[in-house]
Amino acid sequence: MIAWNRIGTKAFPTSGGAPIPILDAICFLRWQGDGKFLYLSVATGMQTALAFGRTYVIPVSPEKLFPPIPPGGFRSEDEIAKLPGVRVIEAADVYPGSTTGTYAYSRQAVQRNLYRVPLP
C-alpha cells in the first residue's frame, strides 16, 4: 500500500512543543533584520539554480515571531495574500535588506549564439 504525504512547511520550536504548520507547500522563511517583516517565499518552479515563484512580505508585530497563522497553516497563497499589509514580490529567492523596502533577488538572462555553424 502506498501512503501519500502532503508536502508542507512547519516551524519547530527550539524550546520544545508542537510544530507550527506554516503552509501546505514548501516555502522559505526569512525575517528582516529588525524583525518587522517576515519574507515568505514560495517556489513554483525551477530553472537551473533559480527558483520561480512569489515572496510575500508580511508585517509582524514586535512581540511576535509569526503573523496570525490559521490553525493547520495556510492552505494556499491566496490566504497569505489576504493578510493585512502584505506586499507581493514576483520572485522566489528574495533576501531582505537592512531597511524596510530594501531587498535583493536574482535574475538570469540567457543569450545564445544565433548563427548556425556548419560542421564537417
MOPAC internal coordinates of N, CA, C and O (Angstrom, degrees):
PM7 1SCF
backbone

  N    0.0000 0     0.00 0     0.00 0    0    0    0
  C    1.4440 1     0.00 0     0.00 0    1    0    0
  C    1.5197 1   108.52 1     0.00 0    2    1    0
  O    1.2310 1   121.09 1   -44.20 1    3    2    1
  N    1.3261 1   115.53 1   135.80 1    3    2    1
  C    1.4516 1   120.55 1   179.12 1    5    3    2
  C    1.5197 1   108.38 1  -101.19 1    6    5    3
  O    1.2310 1   120.67 1   -50.88 1    7    6    5
  N    1.3076 1   116.32 1   129.12 1    7    6    5
  C    1.4623 1   121.00 1   176.81 1    9    7    6
  C    1.5267 1   108.40 1  -109.58 1   10    9    7
  O    1.2310 1   120.55 1   -56.54 1   11   10    9
  N    1.3107 1   116.56 1   123.46 1   11   10    9
  C    1.4571 1   121.03 1   179.93 1   13   11   10
  C    1.5199 1   108.84 1   -93.48 1   14   13   11
  O    1.2310 1   121.11 1   -47.27 1   15   14   13
  N    1.3032 1   115.48 1   132.73 1   15   14   13
  C    1.4544 1   120.98 1   176.58 1   17   15   14
  C    1.5145 1   109.31 1  -103.32 1   18   17   15
  O    1.2310 1   120.75 1   -36.03 1   19   18   17
  N    1.3128 1   116.17 1   143.97 1   19   18   17
  C    1.4528 1   119.93 1   173.38 1   21   19   18
  C    1.5151 1   108.53 1   -74.75 1   22   21   19
  O    1.2310 1   121.23 1   -39.68 1   23   22   21
  N    1.3148 1   115.24 1   140.32 1   23   22   21
  C    1.4554 1   120.25 1   174.89 1   25   23   22
  C    1.5119 1   107.26 1   -85.54 1   26   25   23
  O    1.2310 1   120.68 1   -47.06 1   27   26   25
  N    1.2860 1   116.30 1   132.94 1   27   26   25
  C    1.4548 1   119.43 1   179.50 1   29   27   26
  C    1.5144 1   110.96 1  -159.40 1   30   29   27
  O    1.2310 1   121.49 1   -10.64 1   31   30   29
  N    1.3252 1   114.76 1   169.36 1   31   30   29
  C    1.4565 1   121.55 1   179.04 1   33   31   30
  C    1.5201 1   108.11 1  -116.13 1   34   33   31
  O    1.2310 1   121.24 1   -47.27 1   35   34   33
  N    1.3248 1   115.24 1   132.73 1   35   34   33
  C    1.4649 1   121.63 1   178.35 1   37   35   34
  C    1.5135 1   109.47 1  -130.22 1   38   37   35
  O    1.2310 1   120.91 1   -29.78 1   39   38   37
  N    1.3170 1   115.87 1   150.22 1   39   38   37
  C    1.4638 1   122.12 1   174.30 1   41   39   38
  C    1.5287 1   107.31 1  -103.63 1   42   41   39
  O    1.2310 1   120.79 1   -47.60 1   43   42   41
  N    1.3167 1   116.09 1   132.40 1   43   42   41
  C    1.4535 1   121.21 1  -179.10 1   45   43   42
  C    1.5266 1   109.22 1  -108.56 1   46   45   43
  O    1.2310 1   119.74 1   -63.16 1   47   46   45
  N    1.3377 1   118.10 1   116.84 1   47   46   45
  C    1.4621 1   120.68 1  -179.62 1   49   47   46
  C    1.5299 1   111.22 1   -61.82 1   50   49   47
  O    1.2310 1   120.58 1   -45.56 1   51   50   49
  N    1.3240 1   116.49 1   134.44 1   51   50   49
  C    1.4697 1   120.10 1   179.64 1   53   51   50
  C    1.5232 1   111.64 1   -72.02 1   54   53   51
  O    1.2310 1   120.15 1   160.22 1   55   54   53
  N    1.3292 1   117.32 1   -19.78 1   55   54   53
  C    1.4665 1   120.31 1   179.11 1   57   55   54
  C    1.5247 1   111.77 1   -89.90 1   58   57   55
  O    1.2310 1   120.59 1  -174.11 1   59   58   57
  N    1.3273 1   116.48 1     5.89 1   59   58   57
  C    1.4595 1   120.53 1  -178.59 1   61   59   58
  C    1.5161 1   110.35 1    96.61 1   62   61   59
  O    1.2310 1   121.10 1    -4.77 1   63   62   61
  N    1.2939 1   115.51 1   175.23 1   63   62   61
  C    1.4560 1   120.11 1  -179.12 1   65   63   62
  C    1.5136 1   111.25 1   108.12 1   66   65   63
  O    1.2310 1   121.63 1    -2.32 1   67   66   65
  N    1.3089 1   114.49 1   177.68 1   67   66   65
  C    1.4607 1   121.25 1  -176.77 1   69   67   66
  C    1.5280 1   110.88 1   -73.77 1   70   69   67
  O    1.2310 1   120.33 1   -35.64 1   71   70   69
  N    1.3337 1   116.97 1   144.36 1   71   70   69
  C    1.4650 1   119.54 1   176.24 1   73   71   70
  C    1.5310 1   110.90 1   -65.54 1   74   73   71
  O    1.2310 1   121.40 1   -28.07 1   75   74   73
  N    1.3272 1   114.93 1   151.93 1   75   74   73
  C    1.4642 1   121.43 1   179.75 1   77   75   74
  C    1.5278 1   108.19 1  -103.18 1   78   77   75
  O    1.2310 1   119.72 1   -66.49 1   79   78   77
  N    1.3338 1   118.13 1   113.51 1   79   78   77
  C    1.4698 1   119.47 1   177.43 1   81   79   78
  C    1.5318 1   109.63 1   -67.19 1   82   81   79
  O    1.2310 1   120.66 1   -47.57 1   83   82   81
  N    1.3383 1   116.34 1   132.43 1   83   82   81
  C    1.4586 1   121.23 1  -179.06 1   85   83   82
  C    1.5303 1   110.64 1  -103.52 1   86   85   83
  O    1.2310 1   120.47 1   123.25 1   87   86   85
  N    1.3407 1   116.71 1   -56.75 1   87   86   85
  C    1.4624 1   120.84 1  -174.81 1   89   87   86
  C    1.5231 1   109.37 1  -151.32 1   90   89   87
  O    1.2310 1   120.83 1   -33.90 1   91   90   89
  N    1.3277 1   116.02 1   146.10 1   91   90   89
  C    1.4677 1   121.54 1   176.99 1   93   91   90
  C    1.5230 1   111.07 1   -79.88 1   94   93   91
  O    1.2310 1   120.21 1  -136.03 1   95   94   93
  N    1.3053 1   117.20 1    43.97 1   95   94   93
  C    1.4661 1   124.18 1   177.61 1   97   95   94
  C    1.5222 1   106.81 1  -162.52 1   98   97   95
  O    1.2310 1   120.86 1   -10.03 1   99   98   97
  N    1.3038 1   115.97 1   169.97 1   99   98   97
  C    1.4567 1   119.71 1   176.28 1  101   99   98
  C    1.5192 1   108.22 1   -80.94 1  102  101   99
  O    1.2310 1   120.77 1   -51.19 1  103  102  101
  N    1.3143 1   116.13 1   128.81 1  103  102  101
  C    1.4528 1   120.11 1   178.43 1  105  103  102
  C    1.5279 1   108.73 1  -143.26 1  106  105  103
  O    1.2310 1   121.34 1   -12.61 1  107  106  105
  N    1.3296 1   115.04 1   167.39 1  107  106  105
  C    1.4573 1   121.40 1  -179.97 1  109  107  106
  C    1.5167 1   108.07 1  -122.05 1  110  109  107
  O    1.2310 1   120.64 1   -44.05 1  111  110  109
  N    1.3150 1   116.37 1   135.95 1  111  110  109
  C    1.4602 1   121.59 1  -177.84 1  113  111  110
  C    1.5220 1   109.68 1  -113.18 1  114  113  111
  O    1.2310 1   121.27 1   -46.23 1  115  114  113
  N    1.3364 1   115.18 1   133.77 1  115  114  113
  C    1.4656 1   121.25 1   175.09 1  117  115  114
  C    1.5213 1   107.05 1  -141.44 1  118  117  115
  O    1.2310 1   120.58 1   -36.75 1  119  118  117
  N    1.3233 1   116.50 1   143.25 1  119  118  117
  C    1.4441 1   120.42 1   178.24 1  121  119  118
  C    1.5179 1   109.70 1  -109.73 1  122  121  119
  O    1.2310 1   121.44 1   -35.98 1  123  122  121
  N    1.3185 1   114.84 1   144.02 1  123  122  121
  C    1.4593 1   119.28 1   172.35 1  125  123  122
  C    1.5208 1   107.29 1   -64.56 1  126  125  123
  O    1.2310 1   120.27 1   -29.14 1  127  126  125
  N    1.3235 1   117.08 1   150.86 1  127  126  125
  C    1.4651 1   121.57 1  -174.79 1  129  127  126
  C    1.5122 1   115.05 1   -52.83 1  130  129  127
  O    1.2310 1   119.72 1   144.15 1  131  130  129
  N    1.3270 1   118.14 1   -35.85 1  131  130  129
  C    1.4683 1   120.45 1  -179.79 1  133  131  130
  C    1.5299 1   112.12 1   -86.16 1  134  133  131
  O    1.2310 1   119.74 1   179.05 1  135  134  133
  N    1.3336 1   118.11 1    -0.95 1  135  134  133
  C    1.4611 1   122.68 1   176.66 1  137  135  134
  C    1.5170 1   114.76 1    76.72 1  138  137  135
  O    1.2310 1   119.57 1  -170.91 1  139  138  137
  N    1.3414 1   118.43 1     9.09 1  139  138  137
  C    1.4618 1   120.70 1  -177.13 1  141  139  138
  C    1.5302 1   113.43 1   -80.32 1  142  141  139
  O    1.2310 1   120.39 1   159.13 1  143  142  141
  N    1.3353 1   116.86 1   -20.87 1  143  142  141
  C    1.4661 1   120.26 1  -177.85 1  145  143  142
  C    1.5147 1   110.82 1  -136.51 1  146  145  143
  O    1.2310 1   121.42 1   -38.65 1  147  146  145
  N    1.3285 1   114.89 1   141.35 1  147  146  145
  C    1.4563 1   122.96 1   172.66 1  149  147  146
  C    1.5213 1   106.97 1  -103.65 1  150  149  147
  O    1.2310 1   120.22 1   -50.94 1  151  150  149
  N    1.3253 1   117.18 1   129.06 1  151  150  149
  C    1.4598 1   123.07 1   176.67 1  153  151  150
  C    1.5214 1   106.60 1  -101.18 1  154  153  151
  O    1.2310 1   120.48 1   -70.72 1  155  154  153
  N    1.3177 1   116.68 1   109.28 1  155  154  153
  C    1.4583 1   122.55 1  -178.67 1  157  155  154
  C    1.5242 1   107.18 1  -107.67 1  158  157  155
  O    1.2310 1   120.54 1   -71.20 1  159  158  157
  N    1.3308 1   116.57 1   108.80 1  159  158  157
  C    1.4639 1   122.33 1  -176.50 1  161  159  158
  C    1.5211 1   110.45 1  -102.29 1  162  161  159
  O    1.2310 1   120.98 1   -49.52 1  163  162  161
  N    1.3294 1   115.74 1   130.48 1  163  162  161
  C    1.4598 1   122.30 1   179.33 1  165  163  162
  C    1.5233 1   107.96 1  -119.19 1  166  165  163
  O    1.2310 1   120.45 1   -63.19 1  167  166  165
  N    1.3265 1   116.74 1   116.81 1  167  166  165
  C    1.4597 1   121.67 1   179.05 1  169  167  166
  C    1.5199 1   109.29 1   -86.60 1  170  169  167
  O    1.2310 1   120.94 1   -49.43 1  171  170  169
  N    1.3268 1   115.80 1   130.57 1  171  170  169
  C    1.4653 1   119.98 1   178.95 1  173  171  170
  C    1.5233 1   111.99 1  -108.02 1  174  173  171
  O    1.2310 1   120.01 1   174.02 1  175  174  173
  N    1.3385 1   117.59 1    -5.98 1  175  174  173
  C    1.4585 1   121.30 1   179.22 1  177  175  174
  C    1.5163 1   110.05 1  -176.31 1  178  177  175
  O    1.2310 1   120.84 1   -11.93 1  179  178  177
  N    1.3099 1   116.00 1   168.07 1  179  178  177
  C    1.4667 1   121.12 1  -179.23 1  181  179  178
  C    1.5225 1   109.75 1  -133.67 1  182  181  179
  O    1.2310 1   121.27 1   -33.76 1  183  182  181
  N    1.3330 1   115.17 1   146.24 1  183  182  181
  C    1.4651 1   121.83 1   170.25 1  185  183  182
  C    1.5152 1   105.48 1  -141.09 1  186  185  183
  O    1.2310 1   120.08 1   -59.42 1  187  186  185
  N    1.2910 1   117.44 1   120.58 1  187  186  185
  C    1.4671 1   124.28 1  -171.37 1  189  187  186
  C    1.5203 1   108.19 1    48.69 1  190  189  187
  O    1.2310 1   119.35 1    59.47 1  191  190  189
  N    1.3218 1   118.85 1  -120.53 1  191  190  189
  C    1.4589 1   120.68 1  -177.61 1  193  191  190
  C    1.5228 1   112.37 1   -97.23 1  194  193  191
  O    1.2310 1   120.02 1  -177.71 1  195  194  193
  N    1.3129 1   117.56 1     2.29 1  195  194  193
  C    1.4610 1   120.69 1  -177.09 1  197  195  194
  C    1.5182 1   111.17 1   -98.50 1  198  197  195
  O    1.2310 1   121.81 1   -39.72 1  199  198  197
  N    1.3113 1   114.15 1   140.28 1  199  198  197
  C    1.4561 1   120.18 1   175.69 1  201  199  198
  C    1.5271 1   108.91 1  -102.72 1  202  201  199
  O    1.2310 1   120.65 1   -37.33 1  203  202  201
  N    1.3283 1   116.37 1   142.67 1  203  202  201
  C    1.4478 1   122.15 1   175.47 1  205  203  202
  C    1.5142 1   107.85 1  -106.67 1  206  205  203
  O    1.2310 1   120.49 1   -34.30 1  207  206  205
  N    1.3009 1   116.68 1   145.70 1  207  206  205
  C    1.4525 1   120.69 1   178.38 1  209  207  206
  C    1.5144 1   110.88 1   157.24 1  210  209  207
  O    1.2310 1   121.01 1    28.36 1  211  210  209
  N    1.3314 1   115.68 1  -151.64 1  211  210  209
  C    1.4465 1   121.42 1  -177.60 1  213  211  210
  C    1.5193 1   110.82 1  -133.08 1  214  213  211
  O    1.2310 1   121.79 1   -24.96 1  215  214  213
  N    1.3228 1   114.17 1   155.04 1  215  214  213
  C    1.4571 1   120.91 1   173.23 1  217  215  214
  C    1.5109 1   107.80 1  -121.92 1  218  217  215
  O    1.2310 1   121.01 1   -47.77 1  219  218  217
  N    1.3050 1   115.67 1   132.23 1  219  218  217
  C    1.4581 1   122.57 1   179.05 1  221  219  218
  C    1.5259 1   107.58 1  -104.55 1  222  221  219
  O    1.2310 1   120.79 1   -58.53 1  223  222  221
  N    1.3227 1   116.10 1   121.47 1  223  222  221
  C    1.4616 1   121.93 1   178.56 1  225  223  222
  C    1.5216 1   106.07 1   -96.61 1  226  225  223
  O    1.2310 1   121.27 1   -70.47 1  227  226  225
  N    1.3319 1   115.18 1   109.53 1  227  226  225
  C    1.4625 1   121.48 1  -170.37 1  229  227  226
  C    1.5239 1   109.49 1  -112.13 1  230  229  227
  O    1.2310 1   119.81 1   -54.92 1  231  230  229
  N    1.3383 1   117.96 1   125.08 1  231  230  229
  C    1.4650 1   119.11 1   175.78 1  233  231  230
  C    1.5232 1   110.35 1   -66.51 1  234  233  231
  O    1.2310 1   121.31 1   -38.37 1  235  234  233
  N    1.3178 1   115.11 1   141.63 1  235  234  233
  C    1.4653 1   121.35 1   179.73 1  237  235  234
  C    1.5247 1   107.72 1  -126.51 1  238  237  235
  O    1.2310 1   120.44 1   -45.38 1  239  238  237
  N    1.3151 1   116.77 1   134.62 1  239  238  237
  C    1.4686 1   119.62 1   179.24 1  241  239  238
  C    1.5338 1   109.26 1   -68.47 1  242  241  239
  O    1.2310 1   120.31 1   -30.05 1  243  242  241
  N    1.3409 1   117.02 1   149.95 1  243  242  241
  C    1.4719 1   120.80 1  -173.45 1  245  243  242
  C    1.5367 1   115.29 1   -57.00 1  246  245  243
  O    1.2310 1   120.31 1   148.85 1  247  246  245
  N    1.3236 1   117.01 1   -31.15 1  247  246  245
  C    1.4736 1   118.84 1  -177.38 1  249  247  246
  C    1.5213 1   113.64 1   -90.38 1  250  249  247
  O    1.2310 1   119.95 1   179.81 1  251  250  249
  N    1.3281 1   117.71 1    -0.19 1  251  250  249
  C    1.4660 1   121.95 1  -178.61 1  253  251  250
  C    1.5220 1   111.17 1  -117.73 1  254  253  251
  O    1.2310 1   120.96 1   -25.74 1  255  254  253
  N    1.3175 1   115.77 1   154.26 1  255  254  253
  C    1.4562 1   121.72 1   176.32 1  257  255  254
  C    1.5285 1   111.23 1   -92.76 1  258  257  255
  O    1.2310 1   120.82 1   148.99 1  259  258  257
  N    1.3438 1   116.03 1   -31.01 1  259  258  257
  C    1.4591 1   122.00 1  -176.90 1  261  259  258
  C    1.5287 1   110.32 1  -121.76 1  262  261  259
  O    1.2310 1   120.54 1   -23.69 1  263  262  261
  N    1.3259 1   116.58 1   156.31 1  263  262  261
  C    1.4717 1   119.69 1   170.38 1  265  263  262
  C    1.5210 1   108.80 1   -73.67 1  266  265  263
  O    1.2310 1   119.59 1    -4.45 1  267  266  265
  N    1.3279 1   118.38 1   175.55 1  267  266  265
  C    1.4712 1   119.01 1   176.01 1  269  267  266
  C    1.5294 1   110.34 1   -62.90 1  270  269  267
  O    1.2310 1   120.71 1   -61.78 1  271  270  269
  N    1.3121 1   116.25 1   118.22 1  271  270  269
  C    1.4650 1   121.73 1  -179.75 1  273  271  270
  C    1.5255 1   107.66 1  -110.36 1  274  273  271
  O    1.2310 1   120.07 1   -50.26 1  275  274  273
  N    1.3304 1   117.48 1   129.74 1  275  274  273
  C    1.4675 1   118.91 1   179.25 1  277  275  274
  C    1.5289 1   111.36 1   -62.31 1  278  277  275
  O    1.2310 1   119.95 1   -27.05 1  279  278  277
  N    1.3277 1   117.71 1   152.95 1  279  278  277
  C    1.4632 1   119.77 1   176.01 1  281  279  278
  C    1.5274 1   110.10 1   -55.61 1  282  281  279
  O    1.2310 1   120.05 1   -49.90 1  283  282  281
  N    1.3059 1   117.52 1   130.10 1  283  282  281
  C    1.4602 1   121.52 1  -177.75 1  285  283  282
  C    1.5195 1   112.99 1    88.01 1  286  285  283
  O    1.2310 1   119.99 1   177.22 1  287  286  285
  N    1.3399 1   117.62 1    -2.78 1  287  286  285
  C    1.4592 1   121.23 1   178.13 1  289  287  286
  C    1.5202 1   112.66 1    89.31 1  290  289  287
  O    1.2310 1   121.29 1    -7.72 1  291  290  289
  N    1.3187 1   115.13 1   172.28 1  291  290  289
  C    1.4589 1   120.83 1   176.42 1  293  291  290
  C    1.5187 1   108.69 1   -70.83 1  294  293  291
  O    1.2310 1   120.14 1   -40.76 1  295  294  293
  N    1.3142 1   117.34 1   139.24 1  295  294  293
  C    1.4628 1   122.63 1   179.62 1  297  295  294
  C    1.5230 1   112.31 1   -92.39 1  298  297  295
  O    1.2310 1   120.36 1   159.78 1  299  298  297
  N    1.3423 1   116.91 1   -20.22 1  299  298  297
  C    1.4562 1   120.16 1  -177.60 1  301  299  298
  C    1.5226 1   109.65 1  -156.88 1  302  301  299
  O    1.2310 1   121.38 1   -12.78 1  303  302  301
  N    1.3190 1   114.97 1   167.22 1  303  302  301
  C    1.4560 1   120.36 1   175.89 1  305  303  302
  C    1.5267 1   110.57 1   -67.77 1  306  305  303
  O    1.2310 1   120.08 1   150.85 1  307  306  305
  N    1.3254 1   117.45 1   -29.15 1  307  306  305
  C    1.4659 1   120.66 1   178.25 1  309  307  306
  C    1.5296 1   111.33 1   -60.16 1  310  309  307
  O    1.2310 1   120.33 1   141.47 1  311  310  309
  N    1.3249 1   116.98 1   -38.53 1  311  310  309
  C    1.4638 1   120.31 1   178.05 1  313  311  310
  C    1.5306 1   110.96 1   -63.41 1  314  313  311
  O    1.2310 1   120.73 1   140.78 1  315  314  313
  N    1.3222 1   116.20 1   -39.22 1  315  314  313
  C    1.4698 1   120.08 1   179.04 1  317  315  314
  C    1.5233 1   109.78 1   -66.76 1  318  317  315
  O    1.2310 1   120.46 1   135.84 1  319  318  317
  N    1.3308 1   116.72 1   -44.16 1  319  318  317
  C    1.4625 1   121.96 1  -177.29 1  321  319  318
  C    1.5292 1   112.17 1   -62.99 1  322  321  319
  O    1.2310 1   119.58 1   157.25 1  323  322  321
  N    1.3178 1   118.40 1   -22.75 1  323  322  321
  C    1.4667 1   122.00 1  -178.96 1  325  323  322
  C    1.5295 1   113.31 1   -84.38 1  326  325  323
  O    1.2310 1   119.95 1   173.49 1  327  326  325
  N    1.3308 1   117.69 1    -6.51 1  327  326  325
  C    1.4629 1   119.46 1   177.93 1  329  327  326
  C    1.5319 1   109.51 1   -64.07 1  330  329  327
  O    1.2310 1   119.65 1   -34.52 1  331  330  329
  N    1.3315 1   118.27 1   145.48 1  331  330  329
  C    1.4704 1   120.18 1  -179.27 1  333  331  330
  C    1.5269 1   111.67 1   -64.00 1  334  333  331
  O    1.2310 1   120.73 1   -46.48 1  335  334  333
  N    1.3295 1   116.21 1   133.52 1  335  334  333
  C    1.4625 1   121.69 1   174.85 1  337  335  334
  C    1.5142 1   115.89 1    80.44 1  338  337  335
  O    1.2310 1   119.31 1  -172.85 1  339  338  337
  N    1.3203 1   118.93 1     7.15 1  339  338  337
  C    1.4668 1   121.95 1  -177.45 1  341  339  338
  C    1.5214 1   110.09 1   -73.58 1  342  341  339
  O    1.2310 1   121.01 1   -41.87 1  343  342  341
  N    1.3322 1   115.68 1   138.13 1  343  342  341
  C    1.4639 1   122.47 1   171.37 1  345  343  342
  C    1.5200 1   107.51 1  -114.34 1  346  345  343
  O    1.2310 1   120.39 1   -34.07 1  347  346  345
  N    1.3233 1   116.86 1   145.93 1  347  346  345
  C    1.4621 1   121.58 1  -179.13 1  349  347  346
  C    1.5202 1   108.45 1  -114.50 1  350  349  347
  O    1.2310 1   121.12 1   -49.01 1  351  350  349
  N    1.3417 1   115.47 1   130.99 1  351  350  349
  C    1.4577 1   122.57 1   175.62 1  353  351  350
  C    1.5249 1   106.56 1  -113.77 1  354  353  351
  O    1.2310 1   120.42 1   -51.09 1  355  354  353
  N    1.3074 1   116.79 1   128.91 1  355  354  353
  C    1.4718 1   121.56 1  -177.03 1  357  355  354
  C    1.5317 1   110.57 1   -81.91 1  358  357  355
  O    1.2310 1   120.74 1  -118.15 1  359  358  357
  N    1.3085 1   116.19 1    61.85 1  359  358  357
  C    1.4677 1   123.82 1   175.89 1  361  359  358
  C    1.5183 1   107.07 1  -159.05 1  362  361  359
  O    1.2310 1   120.46 1   -35.03 1  363  362  361
  N    1.3214 1   116.73 1   144.97 1  363  362  361
  C    1.4615 1   120.34 1  -175.95 1  365  363  362
  C    1.5223 1   113.54 1   -98.09 1  366  365  363
  O    1.2310 1   119.99 1   169.29 1  367  366  365
  N    1.3124 1   117.63 1   -10.71 1  367  366  365
  C    1.4711 1   119.01 1  -176.27 1  369  367  366
  C    1.5290 1   110.23 1  -117.58 1  370  369  367
  O    1.2310 1   120.64 1  -123.82 1  371  370  369
  N    1.3124 1   116.38 1    56.18 1  371  370  369
  C    1.4570 1   122.15 1  -177.14 1  373  371  370
  C    1.5217 1   109.52 1   -88.81 1  374  373  371
  O    1.2310 1   121.36 1   -46.18 1  375  374  373
  N    1.3385 1   114.99 1   133.82 1  375  374  373
  C    1.4579 1   121.71 1   177.01 1  377  375  374
  C    1.5164 1   108.38 1  -118.16 1  378  377  375
  O    1.2310 1   119.81 1   -57.59 1  379  378  377
  N    1.3351 1   117.97 1   122.41 1  379  378  377
  C    1.4593 1   120.12 1  -176.77 1  381  379  378
  C    1.5233 1   112.26 1   -66.24 1  382  381  379
  O    1.2310 1   121.32 1   -34.25 1  383  382  381
  N    1.3339 1   115.08 1   145.75 1  383  382  381
  C    1.4574 1   121.35 1   175.64 1  385  383  382
  C    1.5233 1   110.55 1   -90.34 1  386  385  383
  O    1.2310 1   121.14 1    12.32 1  387  386  385
  N    1.3071 1   115.42 1  -167.68 1  387  386  385
  C    1.4641 1   119.92 1  -176.53 1  389  387  386
  C    1.5233 1   112.94 1   -82.44 1  390  389  387
  O    1.2310 1   119.75 1   162.83 1  391  390  389
  N    1.3379 1   118.08 1   -17.17 1  391  390  389
  C    1.4556 1   120.61 1   179.84 1  393  391  390
  C    1.5185 1   110.30 1  -125.96 1  394  393  391
  O    1.2310 1   120.90 1   -19.46 1  395  394  393
  N    1.3235 1   115.88 1   160.54 1  395  394  393
  C    1.4547 1   121.69 1   179.19 1  397  395  394
  C    1.5269 1   110.11 1   -59.96 1  398  397  395
  O    1.2310 1   120.35 1   -47.33 1  399  398  397
  N    1.3081 1   116.94 1   132.67 1  399  398  397
  C    1.4559 1   121.79 1   178.67 1  401  399  398
  C    1.5162 1   113.98 1    86.28 1  402  401  399
  O    1.2310 1   119.82 1   178.19 1  403  402  401
  N    1.3250 1   117.95 1    -1.81 1  403  402  401
  C    1.4619 1   121.50 1   177.80 1  405  403  402
  C    1.5228 1   108.26 1  -106.01 1  406  405  403
  O    1.2310 1   120.86 1   -54.18 1  407  406  405
  N    1.3188 1   115.95 1   125.82 1  407  406  405
  C    1.4584 1   120.59 1   179.28 1  409  407  406
  C    1.5156 1   108.96 1  -155.78 1  410  409  407
  O    1.2310 1   121.34 1   -13.12 1  411  410  409
  N    1.3138 1   115.04 1   166.88 1  411  410  409
  C    1.4668 1   121.25 1   178.87 1  413  411  410
  C    1.5243 1   108.65 1  -129.86 1  414  413  411
  O    1.2310 1   121.03 1   -31.40 1  415  414  413
  N    1.3170 1   115.63 1   148.60 1  415  414  413
  C    1.4612 1   121.93 1   173.91 1  417  415  414
  C    1.5158 1   107.61 1  -153.68 1  418  417  415
  O    1.2310 1   120.32 1   -15.22 1  419  418  417
  N    1.3166 1   116.99 1   164.78 1  419  418  417
  C    1.4603 1   120.26 1  -176.82 1  421  419  418
  C    1.5243 1   110.44 1  -104.18 1  422  421  419
  O    1.2310 1   121.91 1   -28.76 1  423  422  421
  N    1.3137 1   113.95 1   151.24 1  423  422  421
  C    1.4558 1   122.19 1   173.32 1  425  423  422
  C    1.5175 1   106.88 1  -133.11 1  426  425  423
  O    1.2310 1   120.45 1   -31.88 1  427  426  425
  N    1.3036 1   116.75 1   148.12 1  427  426  425
  C    1.4558 1   120.81 1  -179.47 1  429  427  426
  C    1.5195 1   108.63 1  -125.13 1  430  429  427
  O    1.2310 1   120.84 1   -45.22 1  431  430  429
  N    1.3146 1   116.00 1   134.78 1  431  430  429
  C    1.4554 1   121.66 1   174.73 1  433  431  430
  C    1.5264 1   107.82 1  -123.16 1  434  433  431
  O    1.2310 1   120.87 1   -43.03 1  435  434  433
  N    1.3153 1   115.95 1   136.97 1  435  434  433
  C    1.4585 1   120.89 1  -179.47 1  437  435  434
  C    1.5213 1   108.17 1  -117.12 1  438  437  435
  O    1.2310 1   120.89 1   -50.85 1  439  438  437
  N    1.3204 1   115.90 1   129.15 1  439  438  437
  C    1.4601 1   120.81 1   174.98 1  441  439  438
  C    1.5169 1   106.69 1  -123.65 1  442  441  439
  O    1.2310 1   121.04 1   -55.68 1  443  442  441
  N    1.2846 1   115.62 1   124.32 1  443  442  441
  C    1.4558 1   120.50 1  -177.48 1  445  443  442
  C    1.5196 1   109.53 1  -112.50 1  446  445  443
  O    1.2310 1   121.30 1   -18.77 1  447  446  445
  N    1.3134 1   115.11 1   161.23 1  447  446  445
  C    1.4517 1   121.30 1   177.14 1  449  447  446
  C    1.5344 1   108.09 1   -68.09 1  450  449  447
  O    1.2310 1   120.57 1   -56.48 1  451  450  449
  N    1.3077 1   116.51 1   123.52 1  451  450  449
  C    1.4674 1   120.66 1  -177.83 1  453  451  450
  C    1.5183 1   112.94 1   -89.76 1  454  453  451
  O    1.2310 1   120.21 1   175.75 1  455  454  453
  N    1.3254 1   117.21 1    -4.25 1  455  454  453
  C    1.4568 1   121.22 1  -176.57 1  457  455  454
  C    1.5220 1   109.70 1   -99.55 1  458  457  455
  O    1.2310 1   121.32 1   -33.70 1  459  458  457
  N    1.3077 1   115.08 1   146.30 1  459  458  457
  C    1.4592 1   119.95 1   174.87 1  461  459  458
  C    1.5269 1   108.12 1   -92.56 1  462  461  459
  O    1.2310 1   121.37 1   -45.89 1  463  462  461
  N    1.2831 1   114.98 1   134.11 1  463  462  461
  C    1.4501 1   120.46 1   177.48 1  465  463  462
  C    1.5236 1   107.14 1  -113.44 1  466  465  463
  O    1.2310 1   119.92 1   -65.82 1  467  466  465
  N    1.3427 1   117.76 1   114.18 1  467  466  465
  C    1.4765 1   118.96 1  -179.62 1  469  467  466
  C    1.5259 1   110.18 1   -68.84 1  470  469  467
  O    1.2310 1   121.14 1   -44.08 1  471  470  469
  N    1.2876 1   115.42 1   135.92 1  471  470  469
  C    1.4715 1   121.43 1   177.85 1  473  471  470
  C    1.5114 1   108.47 1  -104.53 1  474  473  471
  O    1.2310 1   120.32 1   -38.30 1  475  474  473
  N    1.3338 1   117.00 1   141.70 1  475  474  473
  C    1.4651 1   119.64 1  -179.20 1  477  475  474
  C    1.5226 1   112.57 1   -66.81 1  478  477  475
  O    1.2310 1   120.10 1   180.00 1  479  478  477

